[in-house]
Amino acid sequence: MAAAVGRLPPLLLLFLLALLLVDDAAAASSVTYDNRSLIIDDRRRLLISTSIHYPRSVPAMWPKLVAEAKDGGADCIETYVFWNGHETAPGQYYFEDRFDLVQFARVVKDAGLYLMLRIGPFVAAEWNFGGLPVWLHYIPGTVFRTNNEPFKSHMQSFTTKIVDMMKNEQFFASQGGHIILAQIENEYGGDEQAYGAGGKAYAMWAASMALAQNTGVPWTMCQQSDAPDPVINTCNSFYCDQFEPNSPTKPKIWTENWPGWFQNFGESNPHRPPEDVAFSVARFFGKGGSVQNYYVYHGGTNFGRTTGGPFITTSYDYDAPIDEYGLRRLPKWAHLTELHKSIKLCEHSLLYGNSTLLSLGPQQEADVYTDHSGGCAAFLANIDSENDKVVTFRNIQYDLPAWSVSILPDCKNVVFNTAKVRSQTLMMDMVPETLQASQPDPWSIFTETIGIWDKKDFVQNGFVDHINTTKDSTDYLWYTTSFDVNISYPASGNHPVLNIDSKGHGVHAFLNNMLIGSAYGNGSESSFSVHMPINLKAGKNDIALLSMTVGLHNAGAYYEWVGAGLTSVNISGIKNGTIDLSSNNWAYKIGLEGEHYSLFKPDQANNQRWRPQSEPPKDQPLTWYKVNVEVPQGDDPVGLDMLSMGKGLAWLNGNAIGRYWLRTSSTDDRCNSSCNYRGTFSPDKCRSGCGNPTQRWYHVPRSWFHPSGNTLVVFEEQGGDPTKITFSRRVATSICSFVSENHPSVDLESWDRSVSDDGRVAAKVQLSCPKGKNISSIKFASFGDPSGTCRSYQQGSCHHPSSLSVVEKACLNINSCTVSLSKEGFGEDICPGVTKTLAVEADCS
């Protein structure tokens, strides 16, 4: 080709080169902003963005996740960049498999969506150490996130590395790519004061450093009220309608709308109702917002040891619109999809119109936008958290449920109300299967030595900090010592007591090679104290304490200095008083023998340390289990059911599933029998699962399975029954719908503002089973005034006797159906004056 080009006439060659330059210029996009919105190619844009974190899923899942977001109305995908996943040691980079950032960005581009790249590189995100590398803490003189030269130097190097990678792929919009925004730092405003003058100087330096990268797209700083021009300061919260940027020249951007919340081991599970999420979004756009991002739209899984906190669960499901396994969470996904379509109908008026705020009552108001082309859009809000209201707007009456917003793209017809959920509810169950061991003697075990295995790493008087010693190369650090007593205890009925104080996060205590107890901190307080009754033998007694971390702190001023490990150990209740062991000689060993020999890796399957067992031991601590398993049938997502186990780590074919822990929440941990969406949400408001393990199932991506010859490895710390471990398939088993006559019945795909909705189109219930399944039975149907929630509906005082037969006729033995709440469907009104609702529960099979 080069030879052919060389033979071209000079004028023709110049012409072709000029043409190429013109093409490149034409492909590039201009991204700027004004006080109303981002401006892309000279056009103001109203953008729905969705967070999907690439390392919290696997590459095989990325295309479907991005497609589901696009189907849900997303214009843009947002992700953090996870520094400690990429720069594993100074100057040593990893961009493969789940950390293949370029491939993830390419998937987003191929889907025709924009990308917002939140480089940070501090991210918080409930991710281990907030995304910063642990090795960076041990660079002499380094202090994180302040005006500190070693930190700034490494931060700038990594930021430049990422920017250059994106430039090399021509991913920035200024190069014709799809990255339209980049973020530097993350939620620093709340910590800045703690660093004094160094905090302010660092924030200004970070902004200047980012701008000097010359990406050609705007930069943002979230929760940073002093972000200097032209960096845009943005909002992170459950509600951002009242947020205002720090300059009248900047648009109102919401980088994190939390549609749920994260989980801590040992706590109940939080849920945010879809009605409240929709309310927050509608209020934001009604109050002049132009870019809104769900953090997170798909949370995914904290594979391996990537959880932060500490005590964050391996699941990062977050009650997000797409669940941990990559499936739509209904009705949340669908309700928000309808919201996005409704807001897009208002886009021109919102971005180009003049706004007016009208009072419609004490806690009712209308945000009205009128543009020069005659367009008009209105957001009618009732912020009363208890009372439904009827308001009058432009001489027409509108019903406004409590804590809701109605959207009128033409200032007349309601196409959507945030409190009226038309979508069905999809109930997911974990359907168990056996492990299907593929050999007659499938089990092998390896039992850890209690205390020092091989040679001790060092001996020291007193205690060392756990994290400073392991540098997070492992969760585990052995502290071992011994002491003598003259006689055996208990001598007269009273047991001596082993007293342990620790900075966190957990400890297993062994006395004379026997597990005598375990103790842990929690998500609110990492440190703990424990008092264990013990037996002592005359003469020498050996204590081995296995200290554990459960993810490192991920946020807060100076968080890198928060330590872990033992601070005091003594034995009380013996004849001569208390034996203080804190200043003893303690021998230390970092990590486990099984970790040292990488027993979880496929190439160690025949390691001689593995001992075949026809029946593995049960309730035995510090035991590694290896078993050959088959692929679960079908193509449903798979979870590993660990209910029979205690706490530990698991791998499939060398892939780290993550920490498992069957820690239960208390029976009174803020759970509610029902969840009222009305009123300001907080993570304590709507919780479930009290008295149950916080996380029972652990996501195993389908792409990790081989067609045959799969190996599951489990390390159990406390003891359990490995024979009861099962795979479970995540399956939709039933669907429900609860729709009232006054629900908007507009077809958002074909809505025409020139056609008035005079209420003649009846509301309807729409039911649909997943692909390949049909509606096999109708378990409940009532047209009247039923109540309750899915799987617990009840008939009210008004009930049409033909409810069941009408629904069965329309829906049985087909994949999807529609039932109209009309006279044609149900005949004459049997309860005049009652607003009718149709509640249906159906099975899919």
N, C-alpha and C positions, 0 to 999 in steps of 0.2 A: 504493500500500500504506500509505503514511504517513497519507493522508487517511482510509483505512478504519479504521486503528488509532485515530485521533483520535475517531472516532464511537462507539467502544466505551464501555459504561458503566464508571465508575471502578472499581467492585468487581471486575468481570470482568477489567479490565485489570490490576489488582493480582494477581489470581489467576493470570493467564497469565504475568506476570513472575516470580512466585514459582515457578511450574512450570518455567520456563526455568532459574532458578537451581538448582532441585533436580536437573534433568537434567544441568546442568554439573557439579554436585558429584558426581553418580553416575558421570559419565564419568571423573572424575579418578581416578588410581591413587595409592595410598600406597606409596612405596618407602623402606624403612628397612633396618636390618640388625641382626643379633646376632652372636654368636661362631660361629654355624654357617653362616650364608648371608645373602644378600640376602633381604628379606621384601617381597614384592609383594602388595598387597591382603591383608595379614595371613597370607600363606602363604609359608613358606620355599621357595626355588627353587634347584634345581641347574641351572646354565646352561652350555650349550655355545655359545661365541661364535667368530665367524670374521672376520678382518680382510679387508676389500676396500677399497682406496683409490680413491676416485672419480676422481681425475685420472690414474690409471694405466690406466684403460680409457676407453671413450667411452660417452656416454649410451645409444646403441643396444644396448650390451652389458649395461648395468646390470640390467635385469629378469631376464635369463637367469642372470647370475652369482649374483644373490640367490636365485633359484629353485634353482640347483644347491646352494647352501649349505644352503637349507632342506631339500632332499631328502637332503642329507648329514647331517641331524640337528641343524642349527643352530637355536638359539632366538634368536640375536642376531647382528647385524652390528656390527662395530667399524671405525671409521676415524679417522685423524688429520684435522686441519684444517690446510691448507697456507697459512700466512700469506703467503708471498711469491708465491703464485699468486693471492691475492685482493687484497692491498693493493699494487698495482704501483708506486705513488708515495704519499707521505704524504696520506692522506685520499681517495685515488682507488681505487675498489674494482671488482673484476671477479668476477662470479658467473655466468658464462655457459658454455655448452658443457661441457667436461670439468670445469669448476670450478663447476658449478651444484649447490652443496651442498644447497640446499633440495629440488631435484628428486631428488637421490640419496636424501636422507632420506625423501622421499615414496615412492619406489620400495620402500624397506625397510618402511615403514609399510603400504603396500598389500599386501605379501607376508605381513603378519601377524607380523613379527618385531620384536624389541626393537632399539634402537640404543644403542651406547656411543660417546660423542663425546669423542675425545681432543683437546681444543682446544690443548693445549700452552701457548703456540703454538710453542715450540721442539719439533721432532719428531725430529730426527736422521734416521732412516728412509732412509739412503743417498740422501737428497734434497738437491738443491743448497742449500748454506749452512744445512743443517739446518732448512730451512723459514722461516728468518728473512729479512726483506728485506735486500738488499745496501745499499739506500739508508739503512737504519737505522744502519749502521756509520759513515756519514759525517755523522750528526747530531752537532754538536759536543759533546764531553764524554761520549759514549755508550760504555759498556762493557756487553757482553751478560751477562745471567744473573748479576747480582750486585746488591748494594744500591745501584743507580745510578738516579738520578731520571729522566733522559731515557729510559732503557730501560724502566723500570717504567711510566712514563706511556704510552708507545706500546703496551706489552704489555697494559696494562689497557684501553686504548681498543679494541684489536682484540678482546680477549676479550669485552668488553661488546658489541661489534658482533655477534659470533657468537651470544652468548647471546640478545640482543634479537631477532635474526633467527629463532631457534628458538622464542622465546616468541611472536613475532608469528604464527607458523604453528601455535601451540599444540602443539608437538612434545614438550615435557617431560611425563613421566608425571603430574606433579602437575597438569597442565592437561588430562589425558585423552589425552596423546600416548604415544609409544613410547620416548623417551629415558629410560633408567633409571639411567645413570651418566655422569658427566663427569670428565675428567681435566685437571688443571692441571700445567704443567711436564712434564718427561719425563726419566727416568733421570739426575736431577741429583745423587743421593746420591754417586756416584763422583767427581764434580767439585767438590762443595761445599767440601771442605777446601782446595782450591787457591785459593779466593777469601777464605780467612781468615774474620774476623768478618762480612764482607759476605756471604759465602755463606749462613751460618746465618740472618742477618737477611732475606735475600732469600727463602729457602725458606719462612720463616714468613710473610712478607708475601704471597707467592704463594698460600699456603693461605688466608689471611685474605681476600685480594681475591676469590678464587674463591667462598668461602662467602657473601660479601656480595652475590653476584650473585642470590641467592634463587631458585635454579632449582627447589627443592623435591625434588631428587634428591641422593643422596650424591656426593661428589667423591673421586677417587683421586689418589695420587701414586705412580708406579711407581719402584722401586729407591730409595725414600726412607725409610730406616729411622727418621728423626726426624719423619715426617709427624705434625702435631699432631691431636689429636682435634677434630672427628669425621672428619677426612679419613682414608681407608683407604690404608695403604701396601701395595703389591702387588709381585709378583715377575715378573721377566723372565729367562728362561734356557732351556736345553735340558731342564732338570729342576727342578721346584719342589716335589717331595714333602716335602723337609725344611724348606721355608720356613715361618716362623711370623710372623704380623703383630706389630706392636709393642705391641699391647694385647690383653688377653684378651676385650675386648668386640667385636673386629673379626673379620670373616670372612676366610678364606684365599682370596685371589684371584690368579690367574695371568694377567697381562695380555699376556704374550708367550711363547708356546710356539713355538719356531722349528722348523717341519717340514722345513726345508732351510737354505739359506744363499745370500747374494748372490754375484755374480761380479765379478771385476775383469778388465778387458781385459789380455790377456797371461798369464792364469792358466788352469789346468784348471778343470773344472766340479764343484762339490761336490754330493753327494746324501746325503740322510738316509733310511735304510731305514724303510719303514712299520712294521715290527715294533718298532723302537726308539721311534718317535713314539707308537705305541699303548702301549708299556710305560710311557713317561713319563706319559701321561695317566691310565692305570689306577692307577699309583702315587700320583699327585696326589689323585685322588678317594678312593682307599683310605686315604689319610692325612688325610682330613678337608677336602680342598679342595671348593669349591662353585661357583666360576666359573672357567672355563678358556677362554682365547682363543688361537686359532692366529694367529701373526704370521709369515707371512701365509697365508690360505686361498686367495686369488688374488693373485699379486704384480703381474701386468700388465706395463706397459711404461713406461719413462722417456722419454716423448715429448719431442721438442725438445731443449732444453738443461737438463732438470730433474735429470739425474743428479748425485749428490754424489760423495763419496769423498775425493780425486778418483780417477778411473780406473774408477768403477763402470760396468758395461755398460748399454747402452740397454735390454736385456732385464732385467726384474725378475721373472723366472719363479720363482726361489726354490725350485725343486723342490716347489712347493706342490701341495695336493690338486687344485686347478683350475689348469691350466697357463696360460702367458702368453696363449694364444689363446682362452681361455675354455672349454677342453675338460677333461673329467674325466681326471685322471692315475690310471690303474689299474695296480696294485692299491691305491695309497695312499688314494684317495678312498673306495673301497668298504670297505677294511679299517677305516678310521676310522668310516665310517657304521655298520658292525656293532658297533664298540666303543661308539659313542654310544647305540645302542639297548640294548646290554647294561647300560651304566651307568644308563640311565633306569629299567630294571627294578628297580634298587636304590635309587631316589631317596628313597622314604619312610624306609627304614631308615637311609640315610646321613645324612639331615637331622634325623631325630627319634629315632634309636636311640642306645643307649649303645655305646661302642666298647671293644673289648678287643684287645690285641696278644698273639698266641700265637707262641711259637717252634716251628718245625717242623723245625729242623735248624740247622747252623752258619750258613748264609746263606739260610735259608728261613723264611718267617713268614706268619702269617695276620692280617689286619685284619678283625675280625668286628664287625658292627653288629646289635644286637637291639633291637627297639622294643616298646612296651607292647601293641601289637595282635597280637603274636606273629610279626611279620615278622623276617626274619633275612637278612643279606647278608654274603658273605665275599669277600675278595680274597686269594688265595693267591699269594705271590710267591717266586720263586727269583732272587735277585740274584747268584748265582754266574754269572760271565760265561763259563765254560768247560764246566761239567758239567750235564747233565740230571739231574734227581732224581725219585725217587718219594717222596712224603710221605704221611703219614697224618693226616687231619683228620676228627674225629668218627667214628672207626672205619672210615673209607673211605679207600682208597688213590687217590692222584691223581698222574698223570704231569705233571711240570713241566719243560718245556724250560729250558735255561739262559737267564737274562736274560728272564724272562717272568712274566706275571701271568695267573692264571685267575680269572674272575669267576663267582661262584655266587650268583645273586639269592635263592636259598632256602637257602643254606648247605649245599646237597647236590649240585645238578646244575650242571655246567660249561656255560655258554652261550657262552663266548668265552675264547680264550687269545691273548694278544698276539703270540705267536711263530708261530701257526698261521694262515697266510693262506689263506682260502677263495676269495677273489675271483680272477678272471682277471686276467692282465696284458694291457694293450692297447698294442700297438706302433704308434707314430706315425711316419710318414715325410713328408718334404717332397717332394712330387711336382712336378717342374718344368714350367713352361709358358713359351712365348715371351712377350716383351713385347707381341706383336701390334701393332706400330706401325700406326697408323690412317691414315697418309698416305704417298704415294710417297717424299717426302723429309722424314721425320719428325724428324730431328735438327737442333738448333741448338746453337751453342756460344758462350761468351764466355770469353776468357782474361784473367785478372787481370794487371795491371801488377805486375812484381816490385819491391817496395819502395814508395816513395811514389807513390800515385796522387792525382791532383788536387793540392791544396796540402798541405804538411806541417802537422801539428797543432801541433808546437812543436819547438824544438831545445834540447838541454841537454847540458852537460858531464857525462858519466857516465850511469849507468843509473837509470831510474825503476822502481818496482814495477809489475808488469803489472796486478794486480788493482786497485790504487789508481788506475791510469790509465784502464782500460776500465770500471771499476765494473760488471763482468760484463755490459756491454751486448753483448758479442761474445766469442768464444773467442780472437780474434786481435789481436795488436799487432806492428806492424813496428818494428824497431830498425835504422837504416841509418847507415852512415858510409863514409868512403873513406880511403885512405892511398897513399903513393907508395913505390916501390922503384926502385933504379937499374938493375937488370938483371932479366932473366926467370929464373924458377925453375920446375923444377929445373935447376941449371946443371951439376951433376956427378953426377947419379943419385939424390941424396937430395931428397925432397920436403920443402918446408916443411910445417908442421902448424898448422892452425887449432884452437886450444884454447878451449872454451866451458864455463863453469860457469853453472848455472842453478838457481834455487830450484824450478823446475818450470813447467809440466808437460811441455812438449815444445818442440822447435824444428826448423824447416826452415832450412838454411843455404844461401844463394845467394851465389856469388862471380862477379862480372861477368855477372850475369843467367843463371847456370847453377846448377841444384840440385846441390850437392856432397855433401849428406848430411842425415840427420835423426837426432834422438835424443830419448829420453823418460825420464821417471821411471817409477815403477810404483806399485801399490797399497800397497806397504810403505814406499816412500821416494819422495817427489815430486821431490826434487832430484836432479841428475845432472851428470856431467862427460862431455865427449866430445872426442875428438882426431881430426881429419880431415886426411889428407894432401891438399895442394892444389897447383895450379899458379898462378903469379903472372906477370903481364906487366910489362915495364918501363914505368914511369910510374904513372899513376893506376889503382888497383884499387878496385872498389866491393863492399862487403859489405852484404847485406840479410838480416837474421835475422827470420824470422816466428815469434814466440813464441806458444805456444798454452796454453790451459787445457783441462782435460778434466773439468769439474765442480769445484765448490769444496768445501773441507772442510765436513763436516757434523756434527762432534761434537768433544768434548774441551774442557777449560778454555781460555779465551781463543782459541778456534779462529778467531775473526774476524780475528785479527791475523796469521795465517799468510799469507805473501805468495807471489808467483810472479814469474818472469821472470829476466833475465840478471843475473849478478853479476860476471862476469869474462870478458873476451875478449882473447886475445893470439895472436900468430903466432910460433912458434919455428922454429929450423932454418934461419935465413937468415944471410947473411954477417956482418952487424953485430950479431948477437945476436937477442934477442926484441923484437918490436914489441908493446908493450902498448897496446891500443886502448881499455881500460876507461875512461880519462879523456878520450877523444876527444869532439869534438862529435858527438852522435848526434841525427839527425832521426827523429821519431816520427810514425806514422800509426795511428790506431785503426781496427780492422776492415778489411773488404774492400770493394772497389768494388761487387761484386755484392750484398753485404748492403746497402750504402748505397742502392742503387737498387731494393732488394727484388725482385730478379730471380726469386725463388721464388714470388712472388704471382701469382695468375691474371691480375690486371689489368696485369701487366707482360709478358704472353706475346708482345706485339707490340713490345716495347721495341726500338729500333733497335740496341741493343748486341748483341742476339742475331743471330748469323750462321748462316743455314741451311747444312746440310752433308748431302750424301748419305751420306757415310761419316765418322763423327766421328773425330778424332785419338785415338791410343792412347798410353799411357805418357807423357802430357803433364801436368806439374804445374799446379796453380792454375787448373784449368779447370772452368767451369760447363757442364753438359750439360742440354738440354731435349729431351724426346721425348714424342710423343703415343702413348698406350697405350689398349688396350681392357680391359674388366673380365674378370678370369679367370673361366672357366666355373664353374658350380655355385654352391654356397653354403658350401663349406669355407672356413675361415679362411685368410688369405693372408699370406705372408711375402715380402720382397724379398731375393733371393739376390744378395749382393754379393761373392761369392768372387773375381771377376775384378778387383776394385777394391782401393784401398789404405786411405785414411782420408779422412773428410769428413762431409758433411751431406746429408740427402735430404728431399724434400718431395713429396707427392702432392696436387695441386689446392690448393696453398697450405698444406696441413696438414703440420706438422713431424713427420716420421717419427722423426728424431733423429740422433745421431752414429752413423756406422758406422765400424768399424775392424777390419780383418782381421788383427789382431795375434795371433800364435800363442803358445801356451804351450810351454815346453821339453818335451822328450820324457821327462824324468824329474821332472816336476812333481807328485810324490806320487800318481800314478795307481795303481790296484789292478786286477788282473785279475778279482778278485771282491770282494764287499763283505760282510763278516761283521757282522751287526746286533748281535752280542753285545758287551756292554761299553759303557762311557761313550762317547758320541759327541762328536766335535769336527769342525769343518769340514775338517780335514786327513785325516779317516779314510777316506772313500769318495769318490774323485774319478775323473773320466774325461775323455777328450778331450785327453790329452797329445800335443803335437806338432801340434795342429790349431788353427785360429782359435778364439778363445774364443766369438765370436758371428759366425755366417755369415749367418743369416736375420734380418730385421727386420720386425716385425709391422706390417702395413698394414690397419687396420680396414676391413671391408667397407663400412661406412657412409660412408667417405671417397670411394668411387668414385661417379661419375655413370654413368647408363646408357650414355653415350658421351662422347667428347671429354675424356678424362682426360689430365692433363699431369703427367709425372714430371720433377722437377728434381733434379739431383745436383751438388754441388760436391765435386770431387776435389782433395785437397791434393798428393798425391805422384805420381799417375799410375796408370792402369789401363786396362782394355779395357771401355768401356761397352756395346759390342755384345753382350757375354756376360752382362750383367745380365738376370735372369729373375725373374718371379713364380713362387712355389711355393705349392701348396695343401697345408695340413696335413691329412693323411688317415690314418685307421686302416687299416692294411693286414693286420695279423695279430693273432691272440689266442692266449694261452697259459694253461695252468692246471697247477698242481702241488699235488695234494691227497692227503693220506694217510688211511688208515683211522681214525687216532686224532684226526682233526680234529673239533671239535664239529659236530654236524649239526642243531642246534636251529633251528627256524623262529622267529626273534626277533619277527616280527610277531604270531604267535599263541601265543607261549609261555605255558604255564599252569603255575604253580608247584605246583598240586595233582597234576600228572601227573609221575611220576618217569621220568627218562631212564635206562633200564637198559642203554643201549648197543645196543639192537636196531635203531635207525634208522641205516642205513649212511650214511657220508659220500658226497658226490657232487661231481662236477665240473660246473660250470655255465658254458657258453660262450654268448656273445652278440656278434654283429656290430653295428655302428652301424645306425641306422635306414636302410632302403633298401638294405642289403647282406645277402648270404647267405654262409654258410660254403661256400666253393668247393672247398677241398681240405684234407685232413688231412696235414700235412707230417711229423708225428711223433706216435706214440702208443705208450706203454709202460706196462703195468700190472705192477708188480713192485718193483724197487728202482732206478729210474732216478736220474740225477743231472744237475746243470747248471742253467742258467738259460734263459730264453726265447730261442729261436733258437740255442741251443747245448746242447739236451738230449742225453743219451747213455743207452743201455740199460745196465743193470747185469747182475749175474750171475743175477738172477731176472727173467724176462720172459715174460709170458703170450703165447703165439703168436697168440692171436686179438685182441690189443689193438687193432690197426689196424682190423680188420673190425668190431669192436664199436662203436668210436667213429664210424666212417664210417656205419654203419647208423643210428645215433642222430642224426647231426649234418649230414650232407652236404645241401647245397642248401636249407637252411632258415636263418632268421635266428638262432635260438637253440636250445639243446638242453641236456639234462641226462643225465649218465651216472653211474649209481650204482656205487659200489665194493662190490658185493654179489655173493653167489653166483649170484643170478638173472642178473646181467649177465655174469660171467666164469666161472661154473661152479666146479668143485672147486679147492681151494687147491693150487697147484703148488709152493709154497715154504713149507711149514709152519714156523712160528716167525719168519717175516720179516714185519715191519709193511709192508703194501703201500702203494704210492703210484701214482697215475695221473698221468702227465705227458702233456700234449697241446699241440701247436702246430698252428694252423689258419690258413688264409688267408681274408680277407674280400674279396668283390668284388661 
